[in-house]
């Protein structure tokens, strides 16, 4: 989903992840993604990133 910019698949993934009982941390993570699904889908679907901004603001390097 991330490598191929397939943000449209996020709702299906969230549904599967929130219904799992074996992985409570994954379920919790997926529930938090539901807070702003439009932003998460855009982040997974659009080719832009904030990598350069992140390096400039934190001084860190990837």
GIVENVEN-V217768 format. One record per run of one state. SS is the DSSP state (helix for helix, strand for strand, loop for the rest). FROM is the first residue (numbers start at 1). LEN is the number of residues. Records with the same first field share a line. If there is no record, write none. Layout:
BEGIN
SS->FROM-LEN + FROM-LEN
END
This chain:
BEGIN
loop->1-6 + 19-5 + 46-5 + 59-4
helix->7-12 + 24-22 + 51-8
END
